[in-house]
Amino acid sequence: MMAVATVLWVLVGSAVVGWLYWIRAQRLPKPAQGLEPFWPFLGNVLDMFRWRDEPLDLMLWLDRRFKRKPWTLGSPIFVPFVHTSDPRNVKHVLKDNFFNYEKGPRFREMFGDVLGHGVFNSDGLHWIVQRKAASPMFNAKTMRTTMMAVWIKHAKTLHRMLAEEPEDIDMQRRFFEFTIDSIGQIAFGVDLQTLGKESNQECAAFARSFDRAQQLMERRLTNPLWHIGKVFPFFGGERELKDHVRVLNSFVYRLIDQRRKEHDYLQRSDILSRFMTMAHHMEKDKQAKQHTAATSTAAGASGGDSTDDDSDDGDSAESLTRGERKLVEMLQSKGVRQGTKMARRRRLQRRRSSQRSGSVSSVDGDSSDESESAPVDIVIDDKYLRDVVLNFMIAGRDTTAVTLSWTLFELSRNPDMQAEMARELARQTRGFAHDSREFFDSLSSSSLIYTTGFINEVLRRYPPVPRDMKSAVHDDVWPDGTVVKAGSFVSYSPLLLAHNEQVFKDPHKFDPMRFLNKHDDGTYELKPALSPFALPIFNAGPRTCIGQRMAMLEVKLLLSFLIPDYEFRLSDNHENNPPKQRRLPDELSQGDTQVPFYQPTITFTMNAPLRMRVTKRKPMKNNN
């Protein structure tokens, strides 16, 4: 009897394993290849956890191993993960079949503690509203009249600090302080004062929690048990994450409450105030409509006409721009229409995907469209305001600080390039008042040609967001024939695309001339821009970064303050700080021991201080 029971258990266990493998065969993309061995039940989870400190090296190694064809990681019981480095597939995901690839509920849950329903973590109407509301902040007029003053103020502070501090300076830290003070003023309307000797302790605690919370969220990508840690926060960093989120919430909610009590948000131009102004007018219009309806009902009952003209709409036209008024109207009365329009576009793209994959499932009769066409109720409460502001802070702070850090790293290793940039910046930007239109125009790509080419190469070699992920809503077929199943995570990486030998010769070599032509007279010209799908540094398609121009302008402005006046060299105390035990080939730096290792976070942040020796630059001879 005991032997029979044992045999039955073995048979049942084998059947379960076989069933899980069958499910995996149905869910994983075809004909993508995967990492072996693929363990029963766990799949690649143990390998992903083992290489959690080297995720980009793992991706580069897999990309080279499978000759840049789609490859996959996953397990029979967890969501599969498929990666592509084919620009045709990237274009398909980011543009051609845009509505089929969303952040998705799993991504939103994984990063929701900090990102909430912000622009980085949302789809559909939530994403559209935040993008449209924030877009006016990134036009040329707003950058010149509002943002430039903020950047110049903090650039002067950093310039002064470099003259006073000792030689061994952590420039990455200073760049992160510069950018968080800048975006804090733009997003909150508050100077966080982290840059300087007398920093605000509460603001400094907010900045520390802001950094650490992002790192802990990113760890969830390689920890399939993070849900358990969230319920029982005794391992995996979940308890620490809760503590940091509590610090962020306390700081932001106190600021929102203070702004509301002061009631000055109608006159302010920061992102928080813009959304609070929208919420104010949405509530005011709602009350006005209720009042009108009640008055009309009363007038109809009495048989007379209403002459009540007490409603005050005075500040409505003054504090809302035309675009913001249209957005408020959309939120109040056009949610159903917008949802229906998006659902119609989804159905059309799904029909095309079904035709490519040969699916026989009904498209027009899909009941899921009922929820897509239903009205989307967006309430701009304190939680919504908090999500909006934190998302824009990540967008405007971390990516710019990372770009500045890698720019200075390469300048310090290439003295001739640093001198060339210093000459151009001094020649093109000095002599203008910082608040003038001439200074703003001098920072353009047409003026700072060599500097722009150099920054473009930094962005290629060290993309600030090295990887991105989407979730497939429905089954799809990519241009290269790969079949992607609904629910799969889909990944592409600007870093891996930048290491494509077919597009970039010697991709590991840092060479700004990839983006420049030099004429016989010593002047430079920018080469034609690459397709954004071949190198999606600022994303591509409908979700192209609206702050792209702002980021480039901020980087050039700070460089124009620092590079002409100071020389930067790597300190003798500089460390690249790789993991204690390297388990993979050194794919990223190719044995270059000076290249700092990266933190396994959302952005391509160095894993060690960028220690620099800063000295006053000697007067330069102008060759032109």
C-alpha distance (Angstrom), angle and dihedral (degrees) to the residues before:
residue distance angle dihedral
M1 . . .
M2 3.79 . .
A3 3.81 90.8 .
V4 3.81 91.8 50.5
A5 3.82 91.0 51.1
T6 3.80 90.5 49.8
V7 3.80 91.8 50.8
L8 3.79 90.5 48.3
W9 3.81 91.5 51.3
V10 3.82 90.6 49.7
L11 3.80 90.8 49.4
V12 3.79 92.2 47.8
G13 3.80 91.5 47.1
S14 3.79 91.6 48.9
A15 3.79 90.3 48.9
V16 3.80 91.5 51.4
V17 3.82 92.3 49.2
G18 3.78 90.6 46.8
W19 3.78 91.3 48.7
L20 3.81 91.6 50.6
Y21 3.78 90.7 50.0
W22 3.80 89.5 49.9
I23 3.80 89.3 52.6
R24 3.78 89.5 49.4
A25 3.80 90.1 50.9
Q26 3.80 89.5 53.7
R27 3.80 95.9 45.9
L28 3.78 103.5 41.0
P29 3.80 117.8 86.1
K30 3.80 121.9 -101.3
P31 2.97 131.0 -99.0
A32 3.82 92.0 2.5
Q33 3.78 117.4 126.6
G34 3.79 125.4 -133.8
L35 3.76 143.5 -151.5
E36 3.78 115.2 -89.5
P37 2.94 141.6 -108.3
F38 3.79 95.9 49.3
W39 3.81 102.6 -164.1
P40 3.83 123.1 -146.9
F41 3.81 112.0 -92.9
L42 3.83 93.4 -9.5
G43 3.80 101.6 55.4
N44 3.82 108.3 178.8
V45 3.81 96.3 -18.6
L46 3.82 94.1 107.5
D47 3.81 91.5 49.9
M48 3.79 92.1 48.2
F49 3.80 90.3 50.5
R50 3.82 91.4 46.8
W51 3.81 91.6 53.0
R52 3.81 96.3 40.1
D53 3.82 90.8 119.5
E54 3.83 92.5 51.4
P55 3.81 104.9 40.9
L56 3.80 96.4 141.1
D57 3.79 93.6 48.0
L58 3.81 88.2 49.9
M59 3.80 90.7 52.1
L60 3.80 92.8 47.5
W61 3.79 90.9 48.1
L62 3.81 92.6 49.6
D63 3.80 91.7 45.7
R64 3.79 91.4 53.7
R65 3.80 93.2 42.2
F66 3.81 92.6 54.3
K67 3.83 93.4 40.0
R68 3.82 93.7 -115.2
K69 3.79 93.6 -60.2
P70 3.82 117.4 133.2
W71 3.78 114.0 -74.5
T72 3.76 133.0 -177.0
L73 3.79 143.3 -146.4
G74 3.77 125.5 -168.6
S75 3.77 146.0 96.0
P76 3.81 138.3 -108.3
I77 3.79 91.9 -101.4
F78 3.83 102.9 34.5
V79 3.79 131.3 63.9
P80 3.84 112.1 -78.3
F81 3.78 119.4 -121.0
V82 3.82 122.2 -148.1
H83 3.80 124.9 -171.7
T84 3.79 130.3 -161.4
S85 3.80 132.1 -169.5
D86 3.79 95.0 179.2
P87 3.84 111.0 112.9
R88 3.82 89.1 -147.0
N89 3.79 90.6 59.3
V90 3.81 91.4 43.7
K91 3.81 90.4 54.0
H92 3.79 90.0 47.8
V93 3.83 92.0 52.9
L94 3.82 97.9 41.0
K95 3.80 99.8 38.9
D96 3.81 122.1 -2.5
N97 3.81 95.3 52.7
F98 3.79 96.5 17.8
F99 3.80 97.9 147.2
N100 3.80 92.5 55.1
Y101 3.80 92.5 61.7
E102 3.79 116.2 61.9
K103 3.75 137.4 157.0
G104 3.76 84.2 -104.6
P105 3.80 132.5 -161.4
R106 3.82 95.7 -74.6
F107 3.80 93.3 54.5
R108 3.80 91.5 44.6
E109 3.79 90.7 51.6
M110 3.80 92.8 46.2
F111 3.82 94.6 51.8
G112 3.79 98.9 23.8
D113 3.82 97.1 102.8
V114 3.80 90.0 73.9
L115 3.81 106.3 12.6
G116 3.82 97.4 41.0
H117 3.81 109.7 169.1
G118 3.81 93.5 -24.3
V119 3.78 124.9 138.1
F120 3.84 93.5 -90.2
N121 3.79 93.0 51.8
S122 3.80 104.4 37.7
D123 3.78 141.6 79.9
G124 3.78 136.3 -164.4
L125 3.79 120.8 11.1
H126 3.81 94.5 -6.5
W127 3.80 89.3 59.1
I128 3.83 94.1 42.8
V129 3.81 93.7 50.7
Q130 3.80 95.1 50.4
R131 3.79 92.9 44.6
K132 3.80 93.6 49.3
A133 3.79 93.4 44.0
A134 3.82 93.1 50.1
S135 3.82 97.5 41.0
P136 3.84 95.3 86.3
M137 3.81 88.1 58.6
F138 3.80 90.0 66.3
N139 3.79 102.4 50.3
A140 3.79 120.2 112.7
K141 3.80 95.3 -106.0
T142 3.82 94.5 53.3
M143 3.80 92.5 45.7
R144 3.81 91.8 49.7
T145 3.82 97.5 43.5
T146 3.81 101.4 34.4
M147 3.79 115.5 14.7
M148 3.81 98.0 41.2
A149 3.81 91.3 61.9
V150 3.81 90.4 52.5
W151 3.81 93.9 48.9
I152 3.80 93.3 45.0
K153 3.81 91.9 51.3
H154 3.80 93.3 54.0
A155 3.82 93.8 38.1
K156 3.81 88.9 58.2
T157 3.79 89.8 50.4
L158 3.81 92.4 52.2
H159 3.81 91.9 44.7
R160 3.80 89.8 54.4
M161 3.82 92.4 46.5
L162 3.81 92.5 54.6
A163 3.79 89.6 57.2
E164 3.80 92.4 50.7
E165 3.81 103.8 38.5
P166 3.81 126.1 83.5
E167 3.79 119.5 -96.1
D168 3.81 97.5 -98.3
I169 3.82 101.2 76.7
D170 3.80 128.6 164.1
M171 3.81 98.7 -134.9
Q172 3.80 95.1 -178.2
R173 3.79 89.2 60.4
R174 3.80 90.9 48.0
F175 3.81 91.7 50.1
F176 3.80 91.7 51.0
E177 3.81 89.6 49.9
F178 3.80 90.9 48.3
T179 3.81 93.5 50.2
I180 3.81 96.8 43.3
D181 3.81 90.9 50.3
S182 3.80 89.7 48.5
I183 3.80 98.4 45.9
G184 3.80 90.1 39.7
Q185 3.78 89.0 60.8
I186 3.82 92.0 43.9
A187 3.81 95.2 44.8
F188 3.84 101.4 33.4
G189 3.76 102.9 18.3
V190 3.83 86.7 -124.3
D191 3.80 130.6 114.1
L192 3.80 104.5 -131.3
Q193 3.84 91.1 -163.4
T194 3.80 97.2 -148.1
L195 3.81 90.8 137.0
G196 3.77 109.3 78.3
K197 3.77 142.6 43.6
E198 3.80 94.8 -81.1
S199 3.79 101.7 49.9
N200 3.80 122.6 174.0
Q201 3.82 107.5 -102.7
E202 3.80 95.1 -147.8
C203 3.80 91.5 49.3
A204 3.80 90.8 45.8
A205 3.84 89.8 53.1
F206 3.80 89.2 50.6
A207 3.82 90.7 51.6
R208 3.82 92.3 49.3
S209 3.80 92.3 49.4
F210 3.81 89.7 45.5
D211 3.82 89.9 58.1
R212 3.78 98.7 41.0
A213 3.81 95.3 46.2
Q214 3.81 90.6 57.4
Q215 3.80 91.5 51.4
L216 3.80 92.2 50.3
M217 3.80 92.5 48.1
E218 3.79 91.5 52.4
R219 3.82 90.2 54.9
R220 3.79 89.1 66.0
L221 3.81 89.0 73.0
T222 3.81 89.8 70.4
N223 3.80 97.6 33.3
P224 3.82 111.6 77.3
L225 3.81 90.1 -178.2
W226 3.79 96.5 58.1
H227 3.84 91.0 111.7
I228 3.80 88.9 63.4
G229 3.79 90.2 48.6
K230 3.79 89.8 52.3
V231 3.81 91.8 55.0
F232 3.82 93.9 38.9
P233 3.84 102.3 27.1
F234 3.78 98.2 -163.8
F235 3.82 99.8 110.3
G236 3.80 142.7 21.6
G237 3.81 94.8 47.0
E238 3.83 94.1 -78.4
R239 3.80 94.0 126.8
E240 3.81 90.3 50.0
L241 3.80 89.9 48.3
K242 3.81 90.7 53.5
D243 3.79 90.4 52.1
H244 3.81 92.7 51.3
V245 3.81 92.9 45.6
R246 3.80 88.0 52.3
V247 3.82 89.4 55.7
L248 3.82 91.5 49.2
N249 3.80 93.3 47.9
S250 3.78 93.8 47.4
F251 3.80 92.3 51.5
V252 3.82 96.7 45.1
Y253 3.81 97.3 41.9
R254 3.80 91.4 49.0
L255 3.80 89.1 51.7
I256 3.81 92.4 49.1
D257 3.81 91.2 49.0
Q258 3.80 91.2 48.8
R259 3.82 91.9 49.2
R260 3.79 91.1 49.6
K261 3.81 92.8 49.9
E262 3.79 92.0 49.2
H263 3.82 88.4 47.5
D264 3.79 91.7 -154.6
Y265 3.82 96.7 122.7
L266 3.81 90.7 99.1
Q267 3.81 88.7 67.8
R268 3.84 98.4 39.6
S269 3.80 128.2 90.1
D270 3.82 104.1 -154.8
I271 3.82 119.9 115.3
L272 3.81 94.5 -106.7
S273 3.80 91.6 52.5
R274 3.81 92.4 47.6
F275 3.79 91.7 56.6
M276 3.81 92.4 42.5
T277 3.80 88.2 52.3
M278 3.81 90.4 51.7
A279 3.81 90.5 50.1
H280 3.81 90.2 48.3
H281 3.79 93.2 54.1
M282 3.79 93.8 42.4
E283 3.80 89.0 56.6
K284 3.79 92.5 42.9
D285 3.81 93.2 50.4
K286 3.79 90.0 47.1
Q287 3.80 90.8 53.6
A288 3.81 91.1 46.0
K289 3.80 91.7 52.9
Q290 3.80 91.3 48.0
H291 3.79 89.8 49.4
T292 3.82 92.0 48.8
A293 3.79 91.8 48.2
A294 3.80 91.8 49.3
T295 3.82 92.0 47.0
S296 3.81 91.8 48.5
T297 3.79 90.6 50.6
A298 3.80 91.7 49.8
A299 3.81 92.0 46.7
G300 3.79 91.3 49.6
A301 3.78 91.3 50.8
S302 3.82 92.1 51.5
G303 3.78 94.4 41.6
G304 3.81 93.0 -123.9
D305 3.78 137.2 109.4
S306 3.77 122.3 -102.2
T307 3.78 115.4 -119.1
D308 3.80 95.7 173.6
D309 3.77 107.8 139.0
D310 3.80 100.5 163.5
S311 3.79 97.6 112.5
D312 3.78 111.0 114.4
D313 3.79 114.2 -143.3
G314 3.77 94.6 157.6
D315 3.77 101.3 120.7
S316 3.82 94.3 40.1
A317 3.78 97.0 82.8
E318 3.77 93.6 36.6
S319 3.79 100.8 54.4
L320 3.81 100.8 35.0
T321 3.78 122.4 69.3
R322 3.79 120.0 -140.7
G323 3.80 91.3 -101.1
E324 3.80 92.4 48.8
R325 3.82 91.1 49.1
K326 3.82 89.7 53.8
L327 3.79 89.9 49.0
V328 3.82 91.6 51.7
E329 3.80 89.3 50.0
M330 3.80 90.4 51.4
L331 3.79 91.1 51.6
Q332 3.80 91.9 48.5
S333 3.79 102.6 42.6
K334 3.80 113.0 2.5
G335 3.78 103.2 58.4
V336 3.81 92.2 105.7
R337 3.80 92.8 47.4
Q338 3.79 92.8 48.1
G339 3.79 91.7 47.3
T340 3.81 91.0 49.6
K341 3.81 91.6 49.7
M342 3.79 91.8 50.9
A343 3.81 91.4 46.2
R344 3.80 90.4 51.6
R345 3.80 91.3 52.4
R346 3.79 90.3 47.2
R347 3.81 91.4 51.9
L348 3.80 91.5 49.8
Q349 3.81 93.0 50.1
R350 3.80 91.1 44.0
R351 3.81 90.7 52.6
R352 3.80 89.8 53.5
S353 3.81 91.1 48.4
S354 3.81 91.2 49.1
Q355 3.79 91.1 51.0
R356 3.80 90.9 51.9
S357 3.82 93.5 47.4
G358 3.80 94.5 41.9
S359 3.81 91.8 -122.4
V360 3.81 115.5 169.5
S361 3.81 95.3 -162.4
S362 3.77 117.3 120.2
V363 3.77 114.8 -99.6
D364 3.78 104.2 -177.9
G365 3.78 91.1 43.8
D366 3.78 95.1 52.4
S367 3.78 107.5 130.2
S368 3.80 91.2 -151.6
D369 3.80 88.7 79.9
E370 3.77 90.3 69.1
S371 3.78 90.7 71.4
E372 3.78 91.7 42.5
S373 3.81 92.4 56.5
A374 3.78 94.1 44.3
P375 3.80 117.6 105.1
V376 3.79 114.8 -87.3
D377 3.78 110.7 -136.6
I378 3.80 110.4 -149.0
V379 3.78 115.0 -175.0
I380 3.79 115.0 -171.3
D381 3.78 96.9 -145.8
D382 3.81 128.4 149.2
K383 3.81 92.5 -83.0
Y384 3.81 90.6 53.1
L385 3.81 91.3 48.2
R386 3.80 90.3 49.7
D387 3.83 91.7 51.6
V388 3.81 92.9 48.5
V389 3.78 95.1 50.7
L390 3.83 97.0 45.0
N391 3.81 91.3 50.1
F392 3.78 93.1 52.0
M393 3.79 90.2 46.4
I394 3.80 90.7 56.5
A395 3.80 90.0 47.3
G396 3.79 94.8 47.4
R397 3.77 101.0 36.4
D398 3.80 115.7 34.5
T399 3.80 99.6 40.0
T400 3.81 93.6 48.7
A401 3.82 93.7 45.8
V402 3.81 90.4 49.7
T403 3.82 91.6 50.5
L404 3.81 91.8 49.0
S405 3.82 91.2 49.2
W406 3.81 95.3 51.7
T407 3.81 90.6 42.6
L408 3.79 91.5 56.1
F409 3.81 91.2 43.8
E410 3.81 91.9 57.2
L411 3.80 92.9 41.3
S412 3.80 89.8 54.1
R413 3.82 90.9 52.3
N414 3.81 93.7 47.0
P415 3.83 109.5 49.6
D416 3.81 93.4 176.0
M417 3.80 91.3 55.0
Q418 3.80 90.2 46.2
A419 3.81 90.7 52.8
E420 3.81 91.5 47.9
M421 3.80 91.2 51.9
A422 3.80 91.5 45.9
R423 3.81 90.9 54.2
E424 3.79 93.1 49.3
L425 3.80 94.3 46.5
A426 3.81 92.6 47.7
R427 3.80 92.2 46.5
Q428 3.80 97.2 46.4
T429 3.81 105.6 33.7
R430 3.81 107.8 30.5
G431 3.78 119.9 90.1
F432 3.81 96.3 42.4
A433 3.78 127.3 103.2
H434 3.79 107.9 -109.7
D435 3.81 92.4 -126.3
S436 3.80 93.3 50.3
R437 3.79 129.2 107.3
E438 3.81 88.1 -126.1
F439 3.82 92.4 61.8
F440 3.81 90.9 48.5
D441 3.81 91.0 50.7
S442 3.81 91.6 46.9
L443 3.83 89.4 65.7
S444 3.80 93.3 60.6
S445 3.81 123.6 114.3
S446 3.80 90.8 -112.3
S447 3.81 89.8 58.1
L448 3.82 102.1 37.5
I449 3.80 97.8 42.1
Y450 3.82 99.7 153.8
T451 3.81 92.3 42.3
T452 3.81 90.7 50.7
G453 3.81 91.8 49.9
F454 3.80 90.6 49.3
I455 3.81 92.5 50.2
N456 3.82 90.2 47.4
E457 3.81 89.7 56.4
V458 3.82 90.5 47.9
L459 3.80 89.0 52.6
R460 3.81 90.4 49.5
R461 3.80 96.2 46.8
Y462 3.82 95.8 38.5
P463 3.84 108.2 22.2
P464 3.83 108.5 -164.4
V465 3.83 91.6 -134.6
P466 3.82 101.8 35.1
R467 3.82 97.5 -174.8
D468 3.78 140.1 19.0
M469 3.76 133.7 -165.0
K470 3.81 136.5 -154.2
S471 3.80 135.5 -179.7
A472 3.81 121.4 -126.8
V473 3.81 110.7 -125.5
H474 3.81 95.0 -167.2
D475 3.81 138.2 9.0
D476 3.78 112.2 -74.2
V477 3.82 143.1 175.5
W478 3.79 119.4 -137.3
P479 3.81 122.9 -141.1
D480 3.83 90.7 -101.9
G481 3.83 90.9 55.4
T482 3.81 98.4 -101.3
V483 3.80 111.0 147.7
V484 3.81 113.0 -140.9
K485 3.79 119.1 -163.2
A486 3.79 124.2 -140.8
G487 3.78 112.8 -92.2
S488 3.80 95.3 27.3
F489 3.78 120.1 133.1
V490 3.81 110.3 -120.3
S491 3.80 121.4 -157.4
Y492 3.78 137.9 -171.3
S493 3.78 127.9 174.0
P494 3.81 129.4 -150.1
L495 3.81 86.3 -158.9
L496 3.80 93.3 57.4
L497 3.80 92.3 43.1
A498 3.82 88.4 52.2
H499 3.82 88.8 56.2
N500 3.80 94.0 56.4
E501 3.81 105.3 126.1
Q502 3.80 90.5 -158.0
V503 3.80 90.5 63.7
F504 3.81 102.4 28.8
K505 3.78 122.8 37.0
D506 3.82 111.9 -137.2
P507 3.82 91.4 -0.4
H508 3.82 93.2 -170.2
K509 3.80 90.7 60.2
F510 3.80 117.6 91.7
D511 3.81 106.5 -130.4
P512 3.85 122.7 155.9
M513 3.82 89.4 -170.0
R514 3.82 87.5 79.5
F515 3.79 84.5 80.4
L516 3.82 99.8 32.4
N517 3.78 141.5 66.8
K518 3.81 117.3 -155.5
H519 3.81 118.7 -149.4
D520 3.78 127.0 -147.6
D521 3.81 91.2 -103.1
G522 3.81 90.6 59.4
T523 3.80 96.5 -105.6
Y524 3.78 123.1 128.5
E525 3.77 135.0 -132.4
L526 3.81 127.6 -164.9
K527 3.80 114.9 -119.0
P528 3.83 118.5 -126.6
A529 3.79 111.6 -76.0
L530 3.79 119.5 -99.3
S531 3.78 121.3 -119.0
P532 3.83 108.2 -82.8
F533 3.81 88.0 -130.5
A534 3.80 91.4 59.3
L535 3.82 90.2 52.3
P536 3.84 110.5 12.7
I537 3.81 97.3 -176.9
F538 3.80 92.0 150.3
N539 3.80 94.2 31.0
A540 3.82 117.0 -104.4
G541 3.78 141.0 -124.8
P542 3.83 120.6 31.1
R543 3.82 91.8 -19.6
T544 3.82 94.7 55.7
C545 3.79 107.9 145.9
I546 3.82 109.6 -92.1
G547 3.81 89.4 -158.3
Q548 3.81 95.6 58.5
R549 3.79 94.9 108.8
M550 3.81 91.7 43.3
A551 3.81 91.9 53.4
M552 3.80 93.8 49.7
L553 3.80 91.2 46.7
E554 3.81 92.9 50.0
V555 3.82 92.3 49.5
K556 3.80 93.0 49.2
L557 3.79 93.0 45.7
L558 3.80 93.5 54.4
L559 3.81 92.0 44.2
S560 3.81 89.1 51.7
F561 3.82 88.9 57.2
L562 3.82 96.7 45.7
I563 3.81 113.4 28.8
P564 3.84 100.2 56.6
D565 3.83 91.0 51.3
Y566 3.81 104.5 36.6
E567 3.79 138.5 44.2
F568 3.79 116.5 -141.6
R569 3.81 125.1 -153.8
L570 3.79 131.1 168.7
S571 3.79 111.4 -97.9
D572 3.79 122.0 -120.1
N573 3.82 85.0 -116.6
H574 3.79 93.1 59.5
E575 3.82 113.5 129.0
N576 3.78 130.7 -173.8
N577 3.84 90.7 -153.0
P578 3.82 103.0 -156.1
P579 3.83 120.8 -176.6
K580 3.79 113.6 -71.9
Q581 3.79 91.1 -113.7
R582 3.80 118.0 31.6
R583 3.81 110.1 -151.5
L584 3.79 97.4 177.1
P585 3.80 136.9 52.3
D586 3.81 112.3 -88.4
E587 3.80 93.9 -100.9
L588 3.78 98.9 160.5
S589 3.80 105.1 47.1
Q590 3.83 97.6 23.5
G591 3.79 92.8 -141.6
D592 3.81 95.7 -45.3
T593 3.79 98.7 143.6
Q594 3.81 94.0 -164.6
V595 3.82 95.2 61.8
P596 3.82 107.4 100.2
F597 3.77 116.7 -125.7
Y598 3.78 117.6 -116.4
Q599 3.78 133.7 -117.1
P600 3.84 114.0 -116.4
T601 3.81 92.1 -118.8
I602 3.80 137.8 116.9
T603 3.80 91.6 -85.9
F604 3.81 129.6 48.4
T605 3.80 94.9 -105.2
M606 3.80 122.0 166.5
N607 3.79 114.5 -108.0
A608 3.81 93.7 -139.7
P609 3.81 137.3 39.4
L610 3.81 114.5 -79.0
R611 3.79 95.8 -129.4
M612 3.78 114.0 -164.1
R613 3.79 139.8 -178.0
V614 3.79 106.1 -136.9
T615 3.81 120.1 -164.5
K616 3.78 134.3 169.8
R617 3.80 110.8 -90.0
K618 3.78 117.3 -120.1
P619 3.81 117.5 -121.9
M620 3.80 109.7 -81.0
K621 3.75 130.1 -138.9
N622 3.77 112.0 -122.3
N623 3.81 106.3 -130.3
N624 3.77 93.7 -168.8
